[in-house]
Amino acid sequence: MKNNDYSSALQSLKAGNERFVTGNLLPKDTYAEDRKALCEGQHPFAVVLCCSDSRVAPEIIFDQKLGDLFVIRNAGNVVDDDVLGSIEYAVEHLGTPLVVVLGHSSCGAVTATCQGGDLPGHIPDIVKRIRPSISTEYCIDDNARRHARWMAVLIEDDEIVKHVGAKVVAAFYELKSGQVEWL
């Protein structure tokens, strides 16, 4: 796959998720060989910003190998300066053509934002970044979809992302089915 082809990158993710859902995963017995090859450098075909929820592992749900994805994880898949800097590095320096913002069902950060109330420590910082995308008219999962779309818009507006022409898409992972919905 050419590193500047976001359409091929998106198709690879869709095909990988289909393999994950059906249980027809690619063999992963080449880790030792993959590690050796990756010592020479990385060329991920997609950036995935997702929640740090332990049930959401992009390399697994997209059935990809070491080095295929540049993964950024934090509670609530929120965009801040550190996340933008990481994305900028991947799209500009590594030439990664696709950025995916992956929300998921039963997201604890979105739930906390929707429920409101006093939250300890630095959790209010996360809630503050999620709150603009939340509406009381929607259920938790629909709000998680809205939030993924909102974070994708923030990334699309980044000057470096625009300059290099990286494609940004939002997606939603359903924990029960394993299916990724492209938004």
GITAUR-V503760 format. One line per field, one symbol per residue. ss: DSSP state (a for helix, b for strand, c for the rest). A space follows every 50 residues. Layout:
ss = ???
This chain:
ss = cccccaaaaaaaaaaaaaaaaaccccccccaaaaaaaacccccccbbbbb cccccccaaaacccccccbbbbbcaaacccaaaaaaaaaaaaaccccbbb bbbbcccaaaaaaaacccccccaaaaaaaaaccccccccaaaaaaaaaaa aaaaaaccaaaaaaccbbbbbbbccccccbbbc
